[in-house]
Amino acid sequence: MCENALRVVALGRRNYMFFVPDGGDDSAAVMYSLIGSYKLNGIEPEAWLRHVIGVFNTWPANCVKELLL
């Protein structure tokens, strides 16, 4: 089970080589980390991302931290 959890990290690390050097690799690393963390905690990452994208424009600026929960 541990090997399967780490496989996502290794695959992501290998894919970072193909991002352009203008900061895309940093963004991809953040997304891989968030998605991996949510999967490990039993939260469906796609549903979470759809929710965040859907409410982000109307979400209060002082409450953005709550979107990570």
C-alpha distances in whole Angstrom, upper triangle without the diagonal:
4,5,5,6,9,10,12,14,15,16,18,19,21,22,24,26,28,29,33,34,35,32,30,27,27,27,24,23,23,22,19,18,20,18,14,15,16,13,11,14,15,18,18,19,22,24,24,25,28,29,29,31,33,34,35,38,39,37,39,39,39,36,33,31,30,29,26,25
4,5,5,6,9,11,11,12,15,16,17,19,21,22,24,26,27,31,31,33,30,28,25,25,25,22,20,21,21,17,16,18,17,13,14,16,13,11,14,15,18,19,19,22,24,24,25,28,29,29,31,33,34,34,38,39,36,38,38,37,34,32,29,29,28,25,24
4,5,5,6,9,10,10,12,14,15,16,18,20,22,24,25,29,30,32,29,27,24,24,25,22,20,21,20,17,17,19,17,14,15,17,15,13,17,17,20,20,20,23,25,25,25,28,30,30,31,34,35,35,38,40,38,40,39,39,36,33,31,31,29,26,26
4,5,5,7,10,10,11,13,15,16,17,19,22,23,24,28,29,31,28,26,23,24,23,20,19,20,19,15,15,17,15,12,14,15,12,11,15,15,17,17,17,19,22,22,23,25,27,27,28,31,32,32,36,37,35,38,37,37,34,32,30,29,27,24,25
4,6,6,8,10,11,12,14,15,17,18,21,22,23,27,27,29,26,24,21,21,21,18,16,17,16,12,12,14,12,8,10,12,9,8,12,12,14,15,15,17,20,19,20,23,24,24,26,29,30,29,33,35,32,34,34,34,31,28,26,26,24,21,21
4,5,5,6,9,10,11,13,14,16,18,20,21,24,25,27,24,22,19,19,20,17,14,16,16,12,12,14,13,9,11,14,12,11,14,16,17,18,17,19,22,21,22,25,26,26,27,30,31,30,34,36,34,35,34,34,32,29,27,27,25,22,23
4,5,5,6,9,10,11,12,14,17,18,19,23,24,26,24,21,18,19,20,16,15,17,16,12,13,15,13,10,13,15,13,13,16,17,18,18,17,19,22,22,22,24,26,26,27,30,31,31,34,36,34,37,35,36,34,30,29,29,27,24,25
4,6,5,6,9,10,11,12,15,16,17,21,22,23,21,18,16,17,16,13,12,13,12,8,10,12,10,7,11,13,10,11,15,15,16,15,14,16,19,18,18,21,23,22,23,26,28,27,30,33,31,33,32,33,30,27,25,26,23,21,22
4,5,5,6,9,10,11,13,15,16,19,20,22,19,17,14,14,15,12,10,12,11,8,8,11,10,8,11,13,12,12,15,17,17,17,15,18,21,20,19,22,24,23,24,27,28,27,30,33,31,33,31,32,30,26,24,25,23,20,22
4,5,5,6,9,10,12,14,15,19,20,22,20,18,15,16,17,13,12,14,14,11,12,15,14,11,14,17,15,15,19,20,21,20,18,20,24,23,22,25,27,26,27,30,32,30,33,36,34,36,34,35,33,30,28,29,27,24,25
4,5,5,6,9,11,12,14,17,19,21,19,16,14,15,16,12,11,14,13,10,12,15,13,12,15,17,15,16,20,20,20,19,17,18,22,22,21,23,26,25,25,28,30,29,32,35,33,35,34,35,33,29,28,29,26,24,26
4,5,5,6,9,10,11,15,16,18,15,13,10,12,12,8,8,11,10,7,9,12,11,10,13,15,14,16,19,20,19,18,16,17,20,20,18,21,23,22,22,26,27,26,29,31,30,32,30,32,30,26,25,26,24,21,23
4,5,5,8,10,11,14,15,17,15,13,10,11,13,10,8,12,12,9,11,14,14,13,15,18,17,18,21,22,22,22,19,20,24,23,21,24,27,25,25,29,30,28,31,34,32,34,32,33,31,28,26,28,26,23,25
4,6,6,8,10,14,15,17,16,14,11,14,15,12,11,15,15,12,14,17,16,15,18,21,20,20,24,25,25,23,21,22,26,25,23,26,29,27,27,30,32,30,33,36,35,37,35,36,34,31,30,31,29,26,28
4,5,6,7,11,13,15,14,11,9,12,12,9,10,13,13,11,13,16,15,15,18,20,19,20,23,24,24,22,19,20,23,23,21,23,26,25,24,28,29,28,30,33,32,34,33,34,33,29,28,30,27,25,27
4,5,6,9,10,12,11,9,6,9,10,7,8,11,12,10,13,15,15,15,18,20,20,21,24,25,24,23,20,21,24,23,21,24,26,24,24,27,29,27,29,32,31,33,31,32,31,27,26,28,26,23,26
4,6,8,9,12,12,10,8,11,13,11,11,15,15,14,16,19,19,19,22,24,23,25,27,29,28,27,23,24,28,27,24,27,29,28,27,30,32,30,32,35,34,36,34,35,34,31,30,32,29,27,30
4,7,9,12,12,10,8,12,13,11,12,16,15,15,17,20,19,20,23,24,24,26,28,29,28,26,23,23,27,26,23,26,28,27,25,29,31,29,31,34,33,35,33,35,34,30,30,32,29,27,30
4,6,8,8,6,5,9,10,8,11,13,13,13,16,18,18,19,22,23,23,25,28,28,27,25,22,22,25,24,21,24,26,24,23,26,28,26,27,31,30,32,30,32,31,27,27,29,27,25,28
4,6,7,6,7,10,11,11,13,15,16,16,19,21,21,22,25,26,27,28,31,32,30,28,25,24,28,27,23,25,28,26,24,28,29,27,28,31,31,32,30,32,32,28,29,31,28,27,30
4,6,7,7,9,11,12,13,15,17,17,19,21,22,23,25,27,28,29,31,33,31,30,26,26,29,28,25,27,29,27,25,29,30,27,29,32,31,32,30,32,32,28,28,31,28,27,30
4,6,8,9,10,12,13,15,16,18,19,21,22,23,25,27,28,29,31,33,31,29,26,26,28,27,24,26,28,25,23,27,28,25,26,29,28,29,27,29,29,25,26,29,26,25,29
4,5,5,7,9,10,11,13,14,16,17,19,20,22,23,25,26,28,29,27,26,23,23,26,24,21,23,25,22,21,25,25,22,24,27,26,27,24,26,26,22,23,25,23,22,25
4,5,5,6,9,10,11,12,14,15,16,18,20,21,22,24,26,27,25,24,20,20,23,21,18,21,23,20,19,23,24,21,23,26,25,27,24,26,26,22,23,25,22,21,24
4,5,5,6,9,10,10,12,14,15,16,18,20,21,22,24,26,24,23,20,20,23,22,19,22,24,21,21,24,26,23,25,28,27,28,26,28,27,23,23,25,23,21,24
4,5,5,6,9,10,11,12,14,15,17,18,20,21,23,25,23,22,19,20,23,20,18,21,23,20,19,23,24,21,23,26,25,26,23,24,24,20,20,22,20,18,22
4,5,5,6,9,10,11,12,14,15,17,18,20,21,23,21,20,16,17,19,17,15,17,19,16,16,20,20,18,20,23,21,23,21,22,22,18,18,20,17,16,19
4,5,5,6,8,10,10,12,14,15,16,18,20,21,19,18,15,15,18,17,14,17,19,17,17,20,22,19,22,25,24,25,23,25,24,20,20,21,19,17,20
4,5,5,6,9,10,10,12,14,15,16,18,20,19,18,15,17,19,18,16,19,21,18,19,22,23,21,24,26,24,26,24,25,24,20,19,21,19,16,19
4,6,5,6,9,10,11,12,14,15,17,19,17,17,13,15,17,15,13,17,18,15,16,20,20,18,21,23,21,22,20,21,20,16,15,17,15,13,16
4,5,5,6,8,10,11,12,14,15,17,15,14,10,11,14,12,10,14,15,13,13,17,18,16,19,22,20,22,21,22,20,16,16,17,14,12,15
4,6,5,6,8,10,10,12,14,15,14,14,10,12,15,14,12,16,17,16,17,20,21,20,23,25,23,25,24,25,23,20,18,19,17,14,17
4,6,5,6,9,10,11,12,14,13,14,11,14,16,14,13,17,18,16,18,21,21,20,23,25,23,24,23,23,21,18,16,18,15,12,14
4,5,5,6,9,10,11,12,11,11,8,11,13,10,10,14,14,13,14,17,18,17,20,22,20,21,20,21,18,15,13,14,12,9,11
4,5,5,6,9,10,11,9,9,6,8,11,9,9,12,14,13,14,17,18,18,21,23,21,23,23,23,21,18,16,16,14,11,13
4,6,5,6,9,10,10,10,8,11,14,12,13,16,17,16,18,21,22,21,25,26,24,26,26,26,23,20,18,19,16,13,14
4,5,5,6,9,9,10,9,13,14,12,13,16,17,16,18,21,21,20,24,25,23,25,24,24,21,18,16,16,14,11,11
4,5,5,6,5,7,6,10,11,9,10,14,14,13,16,18,19,19,22,23,21,23,23,23,20,17,15,15,13,10,10
4,5,5,6,6,6,10,11,11,12,15,16,16,18,20,21,21,25,26,24,26,26,27,23,21,19,18,16,13,13
4,6,8,10,10,14,15,14,15,18,19,19,21,23,24,24,28,29,26,28,28,28,24,22,20,19,18,15,14
4,6,9,10,14,14,12,15,18,17,17,20,22,22,22,26,27,24,26,26,25,22,20,18,17,15,13,11
4,7,9,12,12,11,14,16,16,17,20,21,22,23,26,27,24,27,27,27,23,22,20,18,16,14,13
4,6,9,8,8,11,13,12,13,16,17,18,19,23,23,21,23,24,24,21,19,17,15,13,11,10
4,6,6,6,9,10,11,13,15,16,17,18,22,22,21,24,25,25,22,20,19,17,14,13,13
4,6,5,6,9,10,10,12,14,16,16,19,21,19,22,22,23,20,18,17,16,13,11,12
4,5,5,6,9,10,11,12,14,15,18,20,19,22,23,24,21,19,19,17,14,13,14
4,5,5,6,9,10,10,12,14,17,18,17,21,22,23,20,17,18,16,13,13,13
4,6,5,6,9,10,11,12,15,16,15,18,19,20,16,14,14,12,9,9,10
4,5,5,6,8,10,10,14,15,14,17,18,19,17,14,14,13,10,10,12
4,6,5,6,9,10,13,14,14,18,19,21,18,15,16,15,11,13,14
4,6,5,6,8,11,12,11,15,16,18,15,13,14,12,9,11,12
4,5,5,6,9,10,9,12,13,15,12,10,11,10,7,9,11
4,6,5,8,10,10,14,14,17,15,12,14,14,10,12,14
4,6,7,9,10,13,15,17,15,13,16,14,11,14,15
4,6,6,6,10,12,14,12,10,13,12,9,13,14
4,6,5,8,9,12,10,8,11,11,9,12,14
4,6,9,10,13,12,11,14,14,12,15,18
4,6,9,12,11,11,14,13,12,16,17
4,6,9,7,7,10,10,9,13,14
4,6,5,7,10,10,11,14,15
4,5,6,9,10,11,13,15
4,6,8,9,11,13,15
4,5,6,8,10,11
4,5,6,8,10
4,5,6,8
4,5,5
4,5
4
